[in-house]
Each structure stands twice: as structure tokens, then as C-alpha cells.
Amino acid sequence: MVLMKAEKDPKSKEINALLEISKAIASGLYLEDVLRLIVTVTANLMDSKICSLWILDAKEQKLKLKATQSISEEYLKERSLAMGEGVVGHVALRNQPIAILNVLKDPLYKEKELAKKEGLVSMLSVPMCIKDRVIGVINCYTSYPHSFSKSEEEMLTTVANQAAICIENSGLMETLDIDEILRLVLEGITKNIGFDRARLYLVNEKRNILECKMAVGIDEERIKGIALRLDPEDSVVARSIFEKQPFIIPNASKDPRVNFLIKQKFNLHSLVVIPLLVKEKALGAIAADFVDPNKSITKEALESMMVFAQQAGLAIHNAFMYQELKTFSHQMEEKIQKTTADLSKTEAQLIRSEKLAALGQLAAGIAHEIRNPLTSINILIHSLTENLSSGNSQKEDLKVIEEEIHRINEIVDQFLRFAKPAPPLLKKADVISIFEETLQLLRPQIEKQGIVIQKEFQPLPPILMDREQMKQVILNLLLNAVQAMPKGGNLVLKGHIPEGDRWIRLSIQDSGVGISCEDINKLFDPFFSTKEGGMGLGLSIAHRIIDQHHGKIEVESTPGEGTLFTVWLPIHKER
């Protein structure tokens, strides 16, 4: 029998590695990224050809394929199964793992043609559970016959249940309403971890107190007006915040660190307190307990709560920042509306520039805060990689993390380019050659999508420009055109000098989906994007670069027919 990776390495080592990844997930990834990371780690851990993750839609009572590390387009197609349908449906319905030696011969397996095409042989399918509640299913496939051992089943079950907690927690990041976040945090602690009651305290620095903002398992009237002094001698909650560490109190009634009035009010027995930390700053704390005096707080419950509290702290911090930005934006909007009433077009443009500058400063601050910890993480990854022996499975995990860090750094670079644009270094350059170089970069994607390129370039004189900045502009415009034609189309590139003009006219026209009238007016605004997951900085940066070259950029579009971008660049007279 061929042994899988989970059998070759010590079991605890893999589990610990996955738990560390789970803690990284708690730092604020969106759900799509959480799922992608889970299947990638699981596939490496189990030495699987394909790992797939299905999530239960509670309303429809259907399991839907949400993530896979497979690059096969056929396998990536959206699919769903009813409860009890196929292997996945049976696993979810019965809440029990299923191992299959040969999927092509098993009557329960529904996708035999797909399995034959992808070369799938053996399969292990386990439910993803929070307590006894199934939220999804994880599948692992091998390309060879393999009898899954009990230890492999246990390993994948551990992974699946940890993944379930991560997925549940990631829902916190999808809302920026502070009251909703507080409610989700406390419900998660009681429902997912098992505590009977939970209270959330937030720091009020102005009043130097801890306010009890919300509670679950306790009558709302009982928490009204509860405030603790921000003094470590006053309560274990304050102590947890000052010392930035959790506390387990086995017998709260006899422990002097627990506030006397809180003891009486809630009749506490065993108690756990976790600080909510973001960048070493304590925003507040969560206190949870059991009503039953015979129940005790386990190490596992504490660890789960710490991971949960880490993400809860970040979600609360983001909500506060969002509220501040919303207030700032509202104030700016009011100022603009009040000011522009009597301003001319030129004056209105000045206000827009001021707004861009303010957003640029904000972007620079955010970029700085992100880049510093990324640098430290990258150094640690290199150090860990060097210390691992050749062939160690964790090297692949570290490689995935390193690639994601590289992606984040690229995003940060965009922010910095937007925040602190470098002045153009003007030298004479041929704009047509820049077009050709940029096209070479995109050629694989263009050919893959079946896009036909038509070039209509007249002989053009070299003009003063920053070659790298202009390449960035053309790349952004070409990328927008290519992304607008996922199923192919026509891309027309033109360059000429209108008769009697002192301007070069460059145009990029696609036959893609087009842009609505409503969106086209906001197309060059920073942080506005028509693409899902887009940052909305590419066209804003392009607009700024063309402005610095004393040129202009225009856009025309018809929904369903395509888009035309036109760039005008001045021809400088020889002195």
C-alpha cells in the first residue's frame, strides 16, 4: 500500500502547522481566500491530487462547490448536490466520513465521467462540523488506489472541523456594522465553542472605564449600565486588558481578582476572560462562563476562543475605522456640496484634487502599516524554509504563504504609487514600441481568450515621456480591455496625429461588455471599480500619469458593445 504524507510525518506536526494557518486566517482574509487556503493546505497535507470543499446552503438545503486547488476548468465548474445525493450528500446527511477505494466502481459516486477525465481513483470525504452541526464537506482524491487508514480519517476530520471554525469566523469580516459584529462574536462563542453566557466589554478611554456593550445568555436589562473601572485591581477583565493575556478562573466566587458586584450580579462559577488585541492595543475583552458549576473550561475551549477573539478584535477595529472613514467622507461630502454651489468648473476640479490628496495620505498610511509586518513575516518564512530538510511537506505550505505575501506586496505597491506618485522622468521615447512590449506581456492571456488584435499605427515621432510610467498606463488600459472580453472579441489599437494637430492620439477599443453611463463618470475616481474584488486604483493612477504628462485621457462606452479609451499626448516643439 502506498502511504500518504499524513502517514509519513508525525501527525502532531501537520495538525500544528494547520492550526498556525488557521490563526493566520483569523488575521482578516475574505471568505474566498479562506476557502482557497483551506483546500491548498489540505491537499498538501493529505498528498491529494484534488481537494474540494463544499458548503451547505441552509436555505436551499444544498451543498455547493466553493473551492478547489485544482486548475482544471472542468472541475472548477459550479456544481451543487442535495442532502443525501451522491457521496457528498450522504456524508453531510449522516454526519459520517466515507472512504472509497475506486470511485469509478462505487454506485454512490455520481461524477464518474469527470473522475475518469481527471484521473481520480480513491476518495476520502469527511463532514465539516461545529459541534454536531454540519456546515460542509471536504473531499480528498488520489490518482492511485489507496485504502485510507483510520489515522488519515482522523487527520482529515481534525482539519475539516478546524476549517469549519475558520469559515464561521470569516463571516465577521463581511459586515462593518459594529452592533452586528458584537452580536456575531458573542453568538459564535456560545454556539460554536459551547459557553452558556458571554459578555463583551469595550474600552472607553475618555471615561477610563470598560463598558459592557452586549451579552448573550443574559437578560439585556441586567447588563444596562454595567461599567468597570479601567484598573487592573478592580476586575480580572481590566487585568486581562492591562496584561494583554487571557485568564481562566476555575472558581470565580472565591477569586479576589473577580469584581465583587459582577460576582453577585451573575452568580459566576468558572470564568474565562480574553483580551481583544489589535496591533498590541487592547480594544476590550470577552468574558464567558458556564451556568452549571460542574462544568470546567478546557484547554481546547480556551484555544478556540483565543483564535476567535483574535479575529473578533480585528473585525471590531475595522468597524471602528469604517465608521470614522464614513464620518470623514460625510463631512467631506457636505463640504464639497456647500462649496461647489458657487464655484466654477476650475474651482470644482481643485476640490477634487484636494480629495485625491487626502485619500493619497490615507493610502500611504495604510500601506506603511501593512508593509512592516509583511517584511517580518517574509524574513521568518525564509528562515523556516532554510531550516527544513529537502522534501519536507511544510516547504510547499511556506511557498504558498510566500506567494500570497508577494501578492499583498503588489497591492501595497499600487497604494504607494497612488499615494506618492513619482514625478515623470521625461526622455524622448517611441510610444509604439511601448505598445508592442506591453502586448508581449499579455500575449498568453490574449491568445488563451481568443482575442483578435488589429493594429493601425501610423509613423509617430518620439515624444517626451517617462517610459516606465507610460508603460504602466498602456498596461492598465490593455488589461481592462482584455478583462472585458473573457470569451474573446476584437481589440483595435490605433496611433496617429490628426491633421494640423500638435497631439498624438492613441486609442484602445474593445468589443467587450461595455460600461454603464452611471459608472463611466466615476471610472477614474480612486477606489472605484466595476470588477469584483478590484481595487479601483489602476485607472486613477493612469489618469494621474497622463495629467503629469500634460495630456488627457477620455473614455466612451456602450453597454454590450464595447469601450474606447483615447489618450492625447502633446508633441513638444524643438527649440
C-alpha positions in Angstrom: 0.0 0.0 0.0 1.2 3.5 -0.9 1.4 5.6 2.3 0.1 9.2 2.2 2.0 12.2 3.5 -0.1 12.3 6.6 1.3 8.8 7.5 4.9 9.6 6.7 5.3 12.6 9.0 4.3 12.9 12.7 0.6 13.6 13.0 1.0 16.3 15.5 3.4 18.2 13.3 0.8 18.5 10.5 -2.0 19.5 12.9 0.1 22.2 14.5 1.0 23.6 11.1 -2.6 23.7 10.1 -3.6 25.4 13.3 -1.0 28.1 12.6 -2.5 28.6 9.2 -5.9 28.9 10.8 -4.6 31.6 13.1 -3.3 33.4 10.0 -6.7 33.2 8.5 -8.0 34.9 11.6 -6.0 38.0 10.6 -8.6 39.2 8.2 -8.8 37.3 4.9 -12.1 37.3 3.0 -14.1 34.1 2.8 -13.0 33.3 -0.8 -9.3 33.5 0.3 -10.1 31.4 3.5 -11.6 28.6 1.4 -8.7 28.7 -1.1 -6.1 28.5 1.7 -8.0 25.6 3.3 -8.1 23.4 0.2 -4.4 24.2 -0.7 -3.2 23.3 2.8 -5.4 20.2 3.0 -4.2 18.9 -0.4 -0.6 19.3 0.6 -1.2 17.7 3.9 -3.0 14.7 2.5 -0.9 14.3 -0.6 -4.1 14.6 -2.7 -4.4 15.1 -6.5 -7.5 17.2 -5.9 -9.1 18.6 -2.7 -12.6 20.1 -2.9 -14.7 22.0 -0.3 -18.5 22.0 -0.4 -20.5 24.5 1.8 -24.1 23.8 2.9 -26.6 26.4 1.8 -29.0 26.2 4.8 -31.9 27.9 3.0 -31.8 25.7 -0.1 -30.5 22.6 1.8 -28.0 22.1 -1.0 -24.2 21.6 -0.8 -22.4 23.8 -3.2 -18.8 23.5 -4.5 -17.0 26.6 -3.2 -13.2 25.9 -3.6 -10.6 23.5 -5.0 -6.9 23.8 -5.6 -7.4 22.0 -9.0 -6.5 24.1 -12.0 -8.8 22.0 -14.2 -11.5 24.2 -15.7 -13.9 21.2 -15.9 -13.5 20.5 -12.2 -13.9 24.2 -11.3 -17.4 24.4 -12.8 -20.1 25.5 -10.3 -22.0 22.4 -9.0 -24.4 21.6 -6.2 -25.8 18.4 -4.6 -28.9 17.9 -2.5 -28.6 16.4 1.0 -28.4 12.7 0.7 -27.3 12.9 -3.0 -24.0 11.3 -4.0 -21.1 10.8 -1.7 -21.0 14.4 -0.5 -24.7 14.5 0.2 -24.5 11.2 2.1 -21.6 12.5 4.2 -23.5 15.7 5.1 -26.8 14.0 5.8 -25.3 11.2 8.0 -22.5 13.3 9.5 -20.1 10.5 8.9 -16.9 10.1 6.8 -16.9 7.9 3.7 -13.8 6.3 2.1 -14.0 4.8 -1.4 -11.2 2.7 -2.9 -12.4 3.2 -6.5 -14.9 5.9 -7.3 -15.5 4.5 -10.8 -17.0 1.3 -9.3 -18.9 2.8 -6.4 -22.7 3.3 -7.1 -22.8 6.2 -4.7 -20.3 8.3 -6.7 -22.2 10.5 -9.3 -19.4 12.1 -11.3 -17.7 9.1 -13.0 -17.1 10.8 -16.3 -15.4 13.7 -14.6 -13.4 11.3 -12.4 -12.2 9.3 -15.5 -11.2 12.6 -17.2 -9.3 13.9 -14.2 -7.7 10.6 -13.3 -9.3 10.3 -9.9 -9.3 6.9 -8.2 -9.6 6.8 -4.4 -11.6 9.2 -2.3 -12.0 10.3 1.4 -14.9 12.5 2.2 -15.5 14.0 5.7 -18.1 16.4 7.2 -17.1 19.8 8.4 -18.8 20.3 11.8 -19.2 22.9 14.5 -20.3 20.7 17.5 -22.8 18.4 15.8 -23.9 20.9 13.1 -22.7 20.1 9.6 -21.7 23.2 7.6 -20.0 21.5 4.7 -17.8 18.6 3.4 -14.2 18.2 2.4 -13.1 15.7 -0.2 -9.6 14.4 -0.9 -8.8 12.3 -4.0 -5.8 10.3 -5.0 -4.7 9.3 -8.6 -3.9 5.8 -7.5 -5.7 3.1 -5.5 -5.4 3.8 -1.8 -7.0 2.4 1.3 -7.4 5.3 3.7 -6.3 4.5 7.3 -8.1 5.4 10.5 -5.3 7.9 11.3 -5.8 9.6 7.9 -9.5 9.8 8.5 -8.9 11.3 11.9 -6.4 13.8 10.5 -8.8 15.0 7.8 -11.6 15.2 10.3 -9.4 17.5 12.5 -8.6 19.6 9.5 -12.3 19.8 8.5 -13.5 20.9 11.9 -10.8 23.5 12.3 -11.7 24.7 8.8 -15.4 24.9 9.9 -14.5 27.3 12.7 -12.4 29.4 10.4 -15.2 29.7 7.8 -17.7 30.6 10.5 -15.4 33.2 11.9 -14.7 34.7 8.5 -18.3 35.8 8.4 -17.3 38.5 10.9 -15.3 40.2 8.2 -18.3 40.6 5.9 -20.1 43.2 8.0 -18.9 46.6 9.2 -21.9 47.3 11.4 -20.5 47.4 15.0 -23.6 46.1 16.7 -24.0 43.2 14.3 -20.3 42.3 14.8 -20.7 42.3 18.6 -23.7 40.1 18.4 -21.9 37.6 16.0 -18.9 37.5 18.2 -20.9 36.5 21.3 -23.2 34.1 19.5 -20.1 32.4 18.0 -18.6 31.9 21.4 -21.8 30.4 22.9 -22.9 28.4 19.8 -19.5 27.3 18.4 -17.4 26.9 21.5 -20.1 25.9 23.9 -20.2 28.5 26.7 -23.6 29.3 28.3 -23.1 33.0 28.7 -20.8 35.6 27.2 -20.3 39.4 27.7 -18.3 41.8 25.6 -16.6 44.9 27.2 -15.1 47.8 25.2 -12.6 50.3 26.4 -13.9 53.9 26.9 -10.6 55.9 27.2 -12.4 59.2 27.7 -14.2 57.9 30.8 -11.4 55.5 31.8 -13.9 52.6 32.1 -14.9 49.3 30.5 -18.4 49.3 29.2 -20.4 46.1 28.9 -21.8 46.6 25.3 -23.5 43.4 24.7 -24.3 40.0 26.2 -25.6 36.6 25.2 -27.4 34.2 27.5 -28.2 37.1 29.9 -31.3 39.3 30.0 -30.4 42.6 28.3 -31.8 44.6 31.3 -29.2 43.0 33.6 -26.3 44.4 31.6 -27.6 48.0 31.3 -25.2 50.5 32.9 -22.5 47.9 33.7 -19.2 49.7 33.7 -15.9 48.6 35.3 -13.0 50.9 36.2 -10.0 50.6 33.8 -7.9 49.5 36.7 -6.3 46.0 37.0 -7.0 45.9 40.7 -10.7 46.4 40.1 -11.5 43.4 38.0 -10.0 40.4 36.1 -11.4 41.9 32.9 -9.3 45.1 33.4 -6.3 43.0 34.4 -6.6 40.9 31.2 -6.5 44.1 29.2 -3.5 45.6 31.0 -1.5 42.4 31.0 -2.7 41.5 27.4 -3.3 37.9 28.3 -6.2 35.5 29.0 -7.3 34.4 32.4 -9.1 31.2 33.5 -10.8 31.5 36.8 -11.9 28.0 38.0 -13.9 29.3 41.0 -14.9 32.9 40.4 -16.9 33.2 43.7 -13.7 32.8 45.7 -11.2 34.6 43.5 -10.4 38.1 44.6 -9.5 39.2 41.1 -13.1 39.0 40.0 -15.2 42.2 40.6 -17.4 41.7 43.7 -20.5 43.3 42.1 -20.1 41.2 39.0 -19.9 38.0 41.1 -23.2 38.8 42.8 -25.0 40.0 39.7 -24.2 37.0 37.5 -23.6 34.2 40.1 -20.3 33.2 38.4 -18.7 29.8 38.7 -15.9 29.1 36.2 -14.9 32.1 34.1 -12.6 32.8 31.2 -11.5 36.3 30.0 -9.8 37.0 26.7 -8.5 40.5 25.7 -9.4 41.8 22.2 -6.0 42.9 20.8 -5.2 44.6 17.5 -1.5 45.7 16.9 -0.8 45.2 20.6 -3.6 47.6 21.6 -6.5 46.3 23.7 -9.9 47.3 22.4 -11.7 45.4 25.1 -12.3 41.9 26.4 -14.7 39.0 26.2 -15.8 37.2 29.4 -17.5 33.8 29.1 -18.8 31.3 31.6 -20.9 28.2 32.3 -24.1 28.3 34.4 -23.5 24.7 35.5 -21.0 24.8 38.4 -19.8 21.3 37.5 -18.6 22.4 34.0 -15.0 23.4 33.7 -13.1 25.3 31.0 -10.9 23.1 28.9 -7.6 23.9 27.1 -9.3 23.3 23.7 -12.1 25.7 24.5 -9.5 28.4 25.5 -7.5 27.9 22.3 -10.6 28.1 20.1 -11.8 31.2 22.0 -8.3 32.9 21.5 -8.4 32.3 17.8 -12.0 33.6 17.7 -11.1 36.7 19.8 -8.2 37.5 17.5 -10.5 37.8 14.5 -13.2 39.5 16.5 -10.8 42.2 17.6 -9.8 42.8 14.0 -13.4 42.9 12.9 -14.3 45.4 15.6 -11.2 47.5 14.8 -12.2 47.6 11.1 -15.8 48.6 12.0 -14.5 51.5 14.1 -12.2 52.6 11.2 -15.1 52.3 8.8 -17.3 54.5 10.9 -14.5 57.1 11.2 -14.0 57.0 7.4 -17.7 57.2 6.9 -18.0 60.2 9.1 -15.0 61.8 7.4 -16.4 61.1 4.0 -19.8 62.5 5.0 -18.1 65.7 6.3 -16.1 66.0 3.1 -19.2 65.5 1.0 -21.1 68.2 2.9 -18.1 70.5 2.5 -18.0 69.8 -1.3 -21.7 70.3 -1.7 -21.6 73.6 0.3 -18.5 74.9 -1.5 -19.3 73.8 -5.1 -22.6 75.7 -5.1 -20.8 79.0 -6.1 -17.7 77.6 -7.7 -16.8 77.4 -11.3 -15.6 74.2 -13.1 -12.0 75.1 -12.3 -12.7 75.5 -8.7 -14.6 72.2 -8.5 -11.5 70.5 -10.1 -9.4 71.9 -7.3 -11.6 70.4 -4.7 -11.4 67.0 -6.4 -7.6 67.3 -6.3 -7.6 68.0 -2.6 -9.8 65.0 -2.0 -7.4 62.8 -4.0 -4.5 64.2 -1.9 -6.4 63.3 1.3 -7.1 59.8 0.0 -3.5 59.5 -1.0 -2.3 60.3 2.5 -4.7 57.7 3.9 -3.4 55.1 1.3 0.2 55.9 2.3 -0.6 55.3 6.0 -2.4 52.0 5.3 0.4 50.8 3.0 3.0 51.6 5.7 1.1 49.7 8.4 0.8 46.6 6.1 4.3 46.5 4.7 6.2 46.5 8.0 4.7 43.2 9.3 4.8 41.6 5.9 8.6 42.2 5.8 9.0 40.5 9.2 6.8 37.5 8.1 8.8 37.1 4.9 12.1 37.0 6.8 10.7 34.4 9.1 9.4 32.3 6.2 12.9 32.3 4.6 14.4 31.3 7.9 11.9 28.5 8.4 12.5 27.3 4.8 16.3 27.1 5.2 15.9 25.1 8.4 13.6 22.5 6.8 15.1 19.4 5.2 14.7 18.8 1.5 11.4 17.1 0.6 9.6 18.3 3.8 5.9 18.9 3.0 5.9 22.1 5.0 8.1 23.8 2.4 5.2 23.7 0.0 3.0 25.3 2.6 5.5 28.1 3.2 5.8 28.6 -0.6 2.0 29.2 -0.8 2.3 31.7 2.1 5.2 33.4 0.4 3.3 33.8 -2.9 0.3 35.3 -1.1 2.7 37.8 0.7 4.1 38.7 -2.8 0.5 39.3 -4.0 -0.2 41.6 -1.0 3.1 43.5 -1.6 2.0 44.2 -5.2 -1.3 45.6 -3.8 0.7 47.7 -1.4 2.9 49.0 -4.2 -0.2 50.1 -6.0 -1.3 52.0 -2.9 2.1 53.7 -2.7 2.2 54.6 -6.3 -1.2 56.2 -5.8 -0.2 57.9 -2.5 3.2 59.2 -3.6 3.4 59.4 -7.4 6.9 60.0 -8.6 7.4 62.9 -11.0 7.9 61.7 -14.6 11.4 61.5 -15.8 10.9 62.9 -19.3 13.0 61.5 -22.1 12.3 61.0 -25.8 10.7 57.7 -26.4 8.8 55.8 -29.1 5.2 55.1 -27.8 4.5 52.4 -30.4 7.4 50.3 -29.1 5.9 50.6 -25.6 2.6 49.2 -27.0 4.5 46.3 -28.6 6.4 45.5 -25.4 3.2 45.6 -23.3 1.3 43.4 -25.7 4.1 40.7 -25.4 3.4 40.6 -21.6 -0.3 40.0 -22.2 0.0 37.7 -25.3 -0.6 34.4 -23.4 -3.8 35.7 -21.9 -4.9 37.3 -25.2 -4.3 34.0 -27.1 -6.0 31.9 -24.4 -9.2 34.1 -24.6 -9.2 34.0 -28.4 -8.9 37.8 -28.8 -8.1 39.1 -32.3 -5.8 42.2 -32.3 -5.9 44.8 -35.1 -3.1 47.4 -35.1 -3.4 50.6 -37.1 -0.3 52.6 -36.2 1.0 55.5 -38.4 4.6 56.6 -38.2 4.9 58.7 -35.0 7.7 60.9 -33.8 9.4 60.2 -30.5 7.9 62.4 -27.7 9.0 63.4 -24.2 7.7 60.9 -21.7 8.5 58.7 -18.7 8.8 55.4 -20.5 8.0 53.2 -17.4 5.1 55.3 -16.3 3.6 55.3 -19.9 4.1 51.5 -20.0 2.0 51.4 -16.8 -0.8 53.4 -18.4 -0.9 51.3 -21.5 -0.8 48.1 -19.4 -3.7 49.2 -17.3 -5.8 50.1 -20.4 -5.0 46.9 -22.2 -5.7 44.8 -19.1 -9.1 46.5 -18.8 -9.8 45.7 -22.4 -8.7 42.0 -22.1 -10.7 41.5 -18.9 -13.8 43.0 -20.6 -13.7 40.1 -23.2 -13.4 36.9 -21.3 -15.0 34.9 -24.2 -12.9 36.6 -26.9 -13.5 39.6 -29.2 -11.7 42.3 -31.1 -9.1 44.6 -29.8 -8.3 47.6 -32.1 -5.2 49.7 -31.3 -4.6 53.0 -33.2 -2.0 55.7 -33.1 -1.9 58.8 -35.4 -1.5 62.5 -35.5 -4.7 64.4 -36.6 -4.1 66.7 -39.5 -2.6 70.0 -38.4 -2.5 68.9 -34.7 0.3 69.0 -32.2 -1.0 66.0 -30.4 -0.5 62.2 -30.7 -3.8 60.4 -30.5 -3.7 56.8 -29.1 -6.8 54.6 -28.8 -7.6 51.2 -27.4 -11.0 49.8 -28.4 -12.5 46.5 -27.3 -15.8 44.7 -28.2 -16.4 43.7 -24.6 -19.2 44.1 -22.1 -19.1 47.9 -22.0 -19.6 50.3 -19.1 -22.9 51.9 -17.9 -23.4 55.6 -18.1 -23.6 55.7 -14.3 -20.3 54.0 -13.9 -18.4 55.8 -16.6 -18.5 59.1 -14.8 -16.7 57.5 -11.8 -14.3 55.4 -13.8 -11.2 57.5 -12.9 -12.1 58.0 -9.3 -9.8 56.3 -6.8 -11.1 53.1 -5.2 -14.0 52.8 -7.7 -14.1 49.5 -9.7 -16.6 47.7 -11.8 -14.7 44.4 -11.3 -15.5 42.1 -8.4 -12.5 42.3 -6.0 -10.9 45.2 -8.0 -9.0 47.9 -6.0 -10.1 50.7 -8.3 -6.6 52.3 -8.5 -5.3 51.3 -11.9 -7.3 53.8 -14.0 -6.9 56.5 -11.3 -3.1 56.1 -11.5 -3.3 56.1 -15.3 -5.3 59.4 -15.2 -2.8 61.0 -12.9 0.2 59.9 -15.0 -1.4 61.4 -18.2 -2.1 64.6 -16.3 1.5 64.9 -15.3 2.5 64.5 -18.9 0.2 67.4 -19.8 -2.0 65.1 -21.8 -5.6 63.9 -21.4 -7.5 60.6 -21.3 -11.1 60.1 -22.4 -13.5 57.1 -22.4 -16.6 56.2 -24.4 -18.6 53.1 -23.9 -21.8 51.4 -24.9 -23.1 48.5 -22.7 -22.9 45.2 -24.6 -20.9 46.7 -27.4 -17.5 47.7 -26.1 -15.3 50.5 -24.7 -13.0 53.1 -26.3 -10.1 54.7 -24.3 -8.4 57.6 -26.0 -5.1 59.1 -24.8 -3.8 62.5 -26.1 -0.1 63.3 -25.7 1.5 66.6 -26.7 4.2 66.9 -29.3 6.8 69.3 -27.9 8.3 71.7 -30.4 12.0 71.6 -31.0 13.7 74.8 -29.7 
